[in-house]
């Protein structure tokens, strides 16, 4: 009975962690209910989903260490995390 609060803490943590990596909050919330610790381990090894960036109405996907968009006097590089 004392472990119940700890087990109920995992779903929101899994959901938030998944959302920060670009995945579905609710899917990983349910996974956190079904597999409390294992879901966080799986999320740790999942890659981040690329975030879409729109410049001049053209969607560009963020890639690390690359120039994504360039024109005279302007160069966009993704932020280092």
Jmol script that loads the backbone (N, CA, C; Angstrom):
load data "model"
ATOM      1  N   UNK A   1       0.813  -1.196   0.000  1.00  0.00           N
ATOM      2  CA  UNK A   1       0.000   0.000   0.000  1.00  0.00           C
ATOM      3  C   UNK A   1       0.862   1.269   0.000  1.00  0.00           C
ATOM      4  N   UNK A   2       2.036   1.178   0.592  1.00  0.00           N
ATOM      5  CA  UNK A   2       2.884   2.371   0.628  1.00  0.00           C
ATOM      6  C   UNK A   2       3.520   2.658  -0.728  1.00  0.00           C
ATOM      7  N   UNK A   3       3.550   1.655  -1.616  1.00  0.00           N
ATOM      8  CA  UNK A   3       4.124   1.854  -2.943  1.00  0.00           C
ATOM      9  C   UNK A   3       3.136   2.456  -3.934  1.00  0.00           C
ATOM     10  N   UNK A   4       1.862   2.473  -3.589  1.00  0.00           N
ATOM     11  CA  UNK A   4       0.841   2.977  -4.499  1.00  0.00           C
ATOM     12  C   UNK A   4       1.087   4.425  -4.934  1.00  0.00           C
ATOM     13  N   UNK A   5       1.400   5.348  -4.009  1.00  0.00           N
ATOM     14  CA  UNK A   5       1.685   6.724  -4.466  1.00  0.00           C
ATOM     15  C   UNK A   5       2.884   6.790  -5.426  1.00  0.00           C
ATOM     16  N   UNK A   6       3.879   5.952  -5.199  1.00  0.00           N
ATOM     17  CA  UNK A   6       5.036   5.942  -6.103  1.00  0.00           C
ATOM     18  C   UNK A   6       4.653   5.407  -7.473  1.00  0.00           C
ATOM     19  N   UNK A   7       3.809   4.380  -7.509  1.00  0.00           N
ATOM     20  CA  UNK A   7       3.372   3.826  -8.792  1.00  0.00           C
ATOM     21  C   UNK A   7       2.475   4.800  -9.549  1.00  0.00           C
ATOM     22  N   UNK A   8       1.710   5.621  -8.829  1.00  0.00           N
ATOM     23  CA  UNK A   8       0.852   6.601  -9.484  1.00  0.00           C
ATOM     24  C   UNK A   8       1.622   7.838  -9.940  1.00  0.00           C
ATOM     25  N   UNK A   9       2.857   7.943  -9.521  1.00  0.00           N
ATOM     26  CA  UNK A   9       3.697   9.062  -9.927  1.00  0.00           C
ATOM     27  C   UNK A   9       4.326   8.820 -11.303  1.00  0.00           C
ATOM     28  N   UNK A  10       4.495   7.568 -11.689  1.00  0.00           N
ATOM     29  CA  UNK A  10       5.152   7.245 -12.953  1.00  0.00           C
ATOM     30  C   UNK A  10       4.390   7.673 -14.207  1.00  0.00           C
ATOM     31  N   UNK A  11       3.066   7.509 -14.292  1.00  0.00           N
ATOM     32  CA  UNK A  11       2.380   7.900 -15.547  1.00  0.00           C
ATOM     33  C   UNK A  11       2.560   9.364 -15.938  1.00  0.00           C
ATOM     34  N   UNK A  12       2.372  10.326 -15.009  1.00  0.00           N
ATOM     35  CA  UNK A  12       2.595  11.718 -15.454  1.00  0.00           C
ATOM     36  C   UNK A  12       4.052  12.008 -15.796  1.00  0.00           C
ATOM     37  N   UNK A  13       4.974  11.348 -15.111  1.00  0.00           N
ATOM     38  CA  UNK A  13       6.392  11.543 -15.419  1.00  0.00           C
ATOM     39  C   UNK A  13       6.696  10.989 -16.808  1.00  0.00           C
ATOM     40  N   UNK A  14       6.178   9.794 -17.108  1.00  0.00           N
ATOM     41  CA  UNK A  14       6.378   9.200 -18.437  1.00  0.00           C
ATOM     42  C   UNK A  14       5.775  10.086 -19.515  1.00  0.00           C
ATOM     43  N   UNK A  15       4.567  10.581 -19.277  1.00  0.00           N
ATOM     44  CA  UNK A  15       3.901  11.439 -20.259  1.00  0.00           C
ATOM     45  C   UNK A  15       4.657  12.729 -20.510  1.00  0.00           C
ATOM     46  N   UNK A  16       5.117  13.350 -19.436  1.00  0.00           N
ATOM     47  CA  UNK A  16       5.859  14.607 -19.580  1.00  0.00           C
ATOM     48  C   UNK A  16       7.191  14.381 -20.302  1.00  0.00           C
ATOM     49  N   UNK A  17       7.875  13.311 -19.940  1.00  0.00           N
ATOM     50  CA  UNK A  17       9.158  12.994 -20.566  1.00  0.00           C
ATOM     51  C   UNK A  17       8.967  12.711 -22.055  1.00  0.00           C
ATOM     52  N   UNK A  18       7.906  11.974 -22.392  1.00  0.00           N
ATOM     53  CA  UNK A  18       7.612  11.681 -23.797  1.00  0.00           C
ATOM     54  C   UNK A  18       7.290  12.961 -24.561  1.00  0.00           C
ATOM     55  N   UNK A  19       6.499  13.833 -23.961  1.00  0.00           N
ATOM     56  CA  UNK A  19       6.130  15.106 -24.606  1.00  0.00           C
ATOM     57  C   UNK A  19       7.373  15.955 -24.871  1.00  0.00           C
ATOM     58  N   UNK A  20       8.314  15.947 -23.939  1.00  0.00           N
ATOM     59  CA  UNK A  20       9.531  16.733 -24.124  1.00  0.00           C
ATOM     60  C   UNK A  20      10.408  16.170 -25.245  1.00  0.00           C
ATOM     61  N   UNK A  21      10.232  14.881 -25.564  1.00  0.00           N
ATOM     62  CA  UNK A  21      10.981  14.262 -26.658  1.00  0.00           C
ATOM     63  C   UNK A  21      10.203  14.286 -27.968  1.00  0.00           C
ATOM     64  N   UNK A  22       8.968  14.842 -27.949  1.00  0.00           N
ATOM     65  CA  UNK A  22       8.183  14.972 -29.170  1.00  0.00           C
ATOM     66  C   UNK A  22       7.206  13.833 -29.410  1.00  0.00           C
ATOM     67  N   UNK A  23       6.988  12.990 -28.424  1.00  0.00           N
ATOM     68  CA  UNK A  23       6.076  11.858 -28.560  1.00  0.00           C
ATOM     69  C   UNK A  23       4.743  12.172 -27.877  1.00  0.00           C
ATOM     70  N   UNK A  24       3.787  11.264 -28.025  1.00  0.00           N
ATOM     71  CA  UNK A  24       2.442  11.454 -27.497  1.00  0.00           C
ATOM     72  C   UNK A  24       2.409  11.348 -25.969  1.00  0.00           C
ATOM     73  N   UNK A  25       1.862  12.391 -25.332  1.00  0.00           N
ATOM     74  CA  UNK A  25       1.739  12.384 -23.874  1.00  0.00           C
ATOM     75  C   UNK A  25       0.836  11.264 -23.424  1.00  0.00           C
ATOM     76  N   UNK A  26      -0.369  11.146 -23.994  1.00  0.00           N
ATOM     77  CA  UNK A  26      -1.376  10.205 -23.489  1.00  0.00           C
ATOM     78  C   UNK A  26      -0.986   8.750 -23.732  1.00  0.00           C
ATOM     79  N   UNK A  27      -0.346   8.458 -24.846  1.00  0.00           N
ATOM     80  CA  UNK A  27       0.107   7.087 -25.089  1.00  0.00           C
ATOM     81  C   UNK A  27       1.088   6.666 -23.999  1.00  0.00           C
ATOM     82  N   UNK A  28       2.046   7.522 -23.709  1.00  0.00           N
ATOM     83  CA  UNK A  28       3.056   7.174 -22.715  1.00  0.00           C
ATOM     84  C   UNK A  28       2.529   7.287 -21.294  1.00  0.00           C
ATOM     85  N   UNK A  29       1.474   8.067 -21.090  1.00  0.00           N
ATOM     86  CA  UNK A  29       0.807   8.094 -19.795  1.00  0.00           C
ATOM     87  C   UNK A  29       0.200   6.709 -19.510  1.00  0.00           C
ATOM     88  N   UNK A  30      -0.479   6.151 -20.520  1.00  0.00           N
ATOM     89  CA  UNK A  30      -1.075   4.815 -20.358  1.00  0.00           C
ATOM     90  C   UNK A  30       0.023   3.767 -20.201  1.00  0.00           C
ATOM     91  N   UNK A  31       1.098   3.893 -20.975  1.00  0.00           N
ATOM     92  CA  UNK A  31       2.216   2.958 -20.828  1.00  0.00           C
ATOM     93  C   UNK A  31       2.810   3.043 -19.419  1.00  0.00           C
ATOM     94  N   UNK A  32       2.829   4.245 -18.852  1.00  0.00           N
ATOM     95  CA  UNK A  32       3.312   4.424 -17.488  1.00  0.00           C
ATOM     96  C   UNK A  32       2.405   3.762 -16.465  1.00  0.00           C
ATOM     97  N   UNK A  33       1.112   3.691 -16.768  1.00  0.00           N
ATOM     98  CA  UNK A  33       0.185   2.970 -15.884  1.00  0.00           C
ATOM     99  C   UNK A  33       0.418   1.462 -15.963  1.00  0.00           C
ATOM    100  N   UNK A  34       0.624   0.961 -17.182  1.00  0.00           N
ATOM    101  CA  UNK A  34       0.761  -0.478 -17.383  1.00  0.00           C
ATOM    102  C   UNK A  34       2.155  -0.994 -17.018  1.00  0.00           C
ATOM    103  N   UNK A  35       3.183  -0.235 -17.382  1.00  0.00           N
ATOM    104  CA  UNK A  35       4.577  -0.631 -17.138  1.00  0.00           C
ATOM    105  C   UNK A  35       5.318   0.533 -16.477  1.00  0.00           C
ATOM    106  N   UNK A  36       5.121   0.737 -15.178  1.00  0.00           N
ATOM    107  CA  UNK A  36       5.601   1.964 -14.535  1.00  0.00           C
ATOM    108  C   UNK A  36       7.080   2.283 -14.736  1.00  0.00           C
ATOM    109  N   UNK A  37       7.977   1.397 -14.460  1.00  0.00           N
ATOM    110  CA  UNK A  37       9.398   1.723 -14.558  1.00  0.00           C
ATOM    111  C   UNK A  37       9.921   1.456 -15.965  1.00  0.00           C
ATOM    112  N   UNK A  38       9.422   0.401 -16.582  1.00  0.00           N
ATOM    113  CA  UNK A  38       9.899  -0.005 -17.902  1.00  0.00           C
ATOM    114  C   UNK A  38       9.609   1.068 -18.954  1.00  0.00           C
ATOM    115  N   UNK A  39       8.473   1.763 -18.829  1.00  0.00           N
ATOM    116  CA  UNK A  39       8.145   2.802 -19.815  1.00  0.00           C
ATOM    117  C   UNK A  39       9.178   3.929 -19.813  1.00  0.00           C
ATOM    118  N   UNK A  40       9.676   4.297 -18.642  1.00  0.00           N
ATOM    119  CA  UNK A  40      10.694   5.352 -18.577  1.00  0.00           C
ATOM    120  C   UNK A  40      12.022   4.885 -19.164  1.00  0.00           C
ATOM    121  N   UNK A  41      12.345   3.616 -18.988  1.00  0.00           N
ATOM    122  CA  UNK A  41      13.574   3.074 -19.565  1.00  0.00           C
ATOM    123  C   UNK A  41      13.467   3.062 -21.094  1.00  0.00           C
ATOM    124  N   UNK A  42      12.307   2.649 -21.614  1.00  0.00           N
ATOM    125  CA  UNK A  42      12.095   2.648 -23.062  1.00  0.00           C
ATOM    126  C   UNK A  42      12.200   4.065 -23.611  1.00  0.00           C
ATOM    127  N   UNK A  43      11.573   5.021 -22.934  1.00  0.00           N
ATOM    128  CA  UNK A  43      11.623   6.419 -23.385  1.00  0.00           C
ATOM    129  C   UNK A  43      13.049   6.956 -23.399  1.00  0.00           C
ATOM    130  N   UNK A  44      13.851   6.520 -22.462  1.00  0.00           N
ATOM    131  CA  UNK A  44      15.231   6.980 -22.395  1.00  0.00           C
ATOM    132  C   UNK A  44      15.979   6.627 -23.679  1.00  0.00           C
ATOM    133  N   UNK A  45      15.684   5.451 -24.243  1.00  0.00           N
ATOM    134  CA  UNK A  45      16.405   4.999 -25.423  1.00  0.00           C
ATOM    135  C   UNK A  45      15.751   5.423 -26.739  1.00  0.00           C
ATOM    136  N   UNK A  46      14.544   5.983 -26.696  1.00  0.00           N
ATOM    137  CA  UNK A  46      13.901   6.466 -27.916  1.00  0.00           C
ATOM    138  C   UNK A  46      14.560   7.760 -28.378  1.00  0.00           C
ATOM    139  N   UNK A  47      14.660   7.919 -29.697  1.00  0.00           N
ATOM    140  CA  UNK A  47      15.219   9.159 -30.244  1.00  0.00           C
ATOM    141  C   UNK A  47      14.170  10.262 -30.195  1.00  0.00           C
ATOM    142  N   UNK A  48      14.638  11.491 -30.135  1.00  0.00           N
ATOM    143  CA  UNK A  48      13.735  12.638 -30.195  1.00  0.00           C
ATOM    144  C   UNK A  48      13.132  12.722 -31.593  1.00  0.00           C
ATOM    145  N   UNK A  49      11.858  13.097 -31.659  1.00  0.00           N
ATOM    146  CA  UNK A  49      11.242  13.339 -32.958  1.00  0.00           C
ATOM    147  C   UNK A  49      11.689  14.716 -33.430  1.00  0.00           C
ATOM    148  N   UNK A  50      11.957  14.867 -34.732  1.00  0.00           N
ATOM    149  CA  UNK A  50      12.360  16.184 -35.230  1.00  0.00           C
ATOM    150  C   UNK A  50      11.209  17.183 -35.102  1.00  0.00           C
ATOM    151  N   UNK A  51      11.568  18.397 -34.734  1.00  0.00           N
ATOM    152  CA  UNK A  51      10.573  19.457 -34.602  1.00  0.00           C
ATOM    153  C   UNK A  51      10.505  20.213 -35.915  1.00  0.00           C
ATOM    154  N   UNK A  52       9.286  20.484 -36.373  1.00  0.00           N
ATOM    155  CA  UNK A  52       9.163  21.211 -37.633  1.00  0.00           C
ATOM    156  C   UNK A  52       9.379  22.699 -37.396  1.00  0.00           C
ATOM    157  N   UNK A  53      10.045  23.314 -38.329  1.00  0.00           N
ATOM    158  CA  UNK A  53      10.335  24.742 -38.271  1.00  0.00           C
ATOM    159  C   UNK A  53       9.831  25.339 -39.584  1.00  0.00           C
ATOM    160  N   UNK A  54       9.145  26.463 -39.520  1.00  0.00           N
ATOM    161  CA  UNK A  54       8.629  27.091 -40.732  1.00  0.00           C
ATOM    162  C   UNK A  54       9.324  28.434 -40.919  1.00  0.00           C
ATOM    163  N   UNK A  55      10.018  28.568 -42.040  1.00  0.00           N
ATOM    164  CA  UNK A  55      10.687  29.820 -42.392  1.00  0.00           C
ATOM    165  C   UNK A  55      10.227  30.169 -43.798  1.00  0.00           C
ATOM    166  N   UNK A  56       9.678  31.346 -43.978  1.00  0.00           N
ATOM    167  CA  UNK A  56       9.138  31.786 -45.273  1.00  0.00           C
ATOM    168  C   UNK A  56       8.111  30.784 -45.814  1.00  0.00           C
ATOM    169  N   UNK A  57       7.235  30.295 -44.928  1.00  0.00           N
ATOM    170  CA  UNK A  57       6.165  29.347 -45.261  1.00  0.00           C
ATOM    171  C   UNK A  57       6.681  28.036 -45.835  1.00  0.00           C
ATOM    172  N   UNK A  58       7.930  27.668 -45.513  1.00  0.00           N
ATOM    173  CA  UNK A  58       8.501  26.400 -45.957  1.00  0.00           C
ATOM    174  C   UNK A  58       8.862  25.602 -44.710  1.00  0.00           C
ATOM    175  N   UNK A  59       8.212  24.434 -44.501  1.00  0.00           N
ATOM    176  CA  UNK A  59       8.564  23.647 -43.316  1.00  0.00           C
ATOM    177  C   UNK A  59       9.940  23.010 -43.468  1.00  0.00           C
ATOM    178  N   UNK A  60      10.713  23.109 -42.429  1.00  0.00           N
ATOM    179  CA  UNK A  60      12.055  22.547 -42.412  1.00  0.00           C
ATOM    180  C   UNK A  60      12.158  21.752 -41.111  1.00  0.00           C
ATOM    181  N   UNK A  61      12.756  20.595 -41.174  1.00  0.00           N
ATOM    182  CA  UNK A  61      12.902  19.798 -39.959  1.00  0.00           C
ATOM    183  C   UNK A  61      14.267  20.045 -39.348  1.00  0.00           C
ATOM    184  N   UNK A  62      14.255  20.202 -38.052  1.00  0.00           N
ATOM    185  CA  UNK A  62      15.465  20.540 -37.325  1.00  0.00           C
ATOM    186  C   UNK A  62      16.435  19.363 -37.317  1.00  0.00           C
ATOM    187  N   UNK A  63      17.656  19.655 -37.696  1.00  0.00           N
ATOM    188  CA  UNK A  63      18.718  18.663 -37.629  1.00  0.00           C
ATOM    189  C   UNK A  63      19.887  19.306 -36.913  1.00  0.00           C
ATOM    190  N   UNK A  64      20.521  18.563 -36.040  1.00  0.00           N
ATOM    191  CA  UNK A  64      21.611  19.127 -35.250  1.00  0.00           C
ATOM    192  C   UNK A  64      22.856  19.341 -36.109  1.00  0.00           C
ATOM    193  N   UNK A  65      23.584  20.389 -35.817  1.00  0.00           N
ATOM    194  CA  UNK A  65      24.870  20.721 -36.434  1.00  0.00           C
ATOM    195  C   UNK A  65      24.811  20.913 -37.944  1.00  0.00           C
ATOM    196  N   UNK A  66      23.708  21.401 -38.462  1.00  0.00           N
ATOM    197  CA  UNK A  66      23.612  21.674 -39.888  1.00  0.00           C
ATOM    198  C   UNK A  66      22.967  23.031 -40.107  1.00  0.00           C
ATOM    199  N   UNK A  67      23.341  23.673 -41.198  1.00  0.00           N
ATOM    200  CA  UNK A  67      22.663  24.901 -41.595  1.00  0.00           C
ATOM    201  C   UNK A  67      21.379  24.474 -42.286  1.00  0.00           C
ATOM    202  N   UNK A  68      20.253  24.925 -41.772  1.00  0.00           N
ATOM    203  CA  UNK A  68      18.981  24.494 -42.315  1.00  0.00           C
ATOM    204  C   UNK A  68      18.449  25.443 -43.386  1.00  0.00           C
ATOM    205  N   UNK A  69      18.770  26.703 -43.254  1.00  0.00           N
ATOM    206  CA  UNK A  69      18.210  27.701 -44.163  1.00  0.00           C
ATOM    207  C   UNK A  69      19.223  28.801 -44.303  1.00  0.00           C
ATOM    208  N   UNK A  70      19.489  29.199 -45.506  1.00  0.00           N
ATOM    209  CA  UNK A  70      20.489  30.237 -45.703  1.00  0.00           C
ATOM    210  C   UNK A  70      20.069  31.147 -46.851  1.00  0.00           C
ATOM    211  N   UNK A  71      20.195  32.434 -46.651  1.00  0.00           N
ATOM    212  CA  UNK A  71      20.026  33.414 -47.702  1.00  0.00           C
ATOM    213  C   UNK A  71      20.956  34.567 -47.375  1.00  0.00           C
ATOM    214  N   UNK A  72      21.248  35.437 -48.294  1.00  0.00           N
ATOM    215  CA  UNK A  72      22.218  36.514 -48.018  1.00  0.00           C
ATOM    216  C   UNK A  72      21.851  37.307 -46.763  1.00  0.00           C
ATOM    217  N   UNK A  73      22.769  37.349 -45.830  1.00  0.00           N
ATOM    218  CA  UNK A  73      22.576  38.117 -44.607  1.00  0.00           C
ATOM    219  C   UNK A  73      21.813  37.381 -43.521  1.00  0.00           C
ATOM    220  N   UNK A  74      21.413  36.145 -43.782  1.00  0.00           N
ATOM    221  CA  UNK A  74      20.668  35.393 -42.780  1.00  0.00           C
ATOM    222  C   UNK A  74      21.033  33.926 -42.874  1.00  0.00           C
ATOM    223  N   UNK A  75      21.314  33.336 -41.736  1.00  0.00           N
ATOM    224  CA  UNK A  75      21.649  31.913 -41.696  1.00  0.00           C
ATOM    225  C   UNK A  75      21.003  31.337 -40.437  1.00  0.00           C
ATOM    226  N   UNK A  76      20.252  30.275 -40.579  1.00  0.00           N
ATOM    227  CA  UNK A  76      19.599  29.664 -39.432  1.00  0.00           C
ATOM    228  C   UNK A  76      20.309  28.377 -39.064  1.00  0.00           C
ATOM    229  N   UNK A  77      20.724  28.295 -37.816  1.00  0.00           N
ATOM    230  CA  UNK A  77      21.283  27.075 -37.268  1.00  0.00           C
ATOM    231  C   UNK A  77      20.445  26.684 -36.053  1.00  0.00           C
ATOM    232  N   UNK A  78      20.194  25.390 -35.844  1.00  0.00           N
ATOM    233  CA  UNK A  78      19.403  24.990 -34.688  1.00  0.00           C
ATOM    234  C   UNK A  78      20.122  25.282 -33.384  1.00  0.00           C
ATOM    235  N   UNK A  79      19.344  25.465 -32.338  1.00  0.00           N
ATOM    236  CA  UNK A  79      19.921  25.708 -31.014  1.00  0.00           C
ATOM    237  C   UNK A  79      20.577  24.433 -30.499  1.00  0.00           C
ATOM    238  N   UNK A  80      21.695  24.576 -29.827  1.00  0.00           N
ATOM    239  CA  UNK A  80      22.345  23.418 -29.213  1.00  0.00           C
ATOM    240  C   UNK A  80      21.629  23.104 -27.912  1.00  0.00           C
ATOM    241  N   UNK A  81      21.358  21.817 -27.720  1.00  0.00           N
ATOM    242  CA  UNK A  81      20.645  21.407 -26.491  1.00  0.00           C
ATOM    243  C   UNK A  81      21.606  20.823 -25.506  1.00  0.00           C
TER     244      UNK A  81
END
end "model"
wireframe off; spacefill off
backbone 0.3
color backbone group
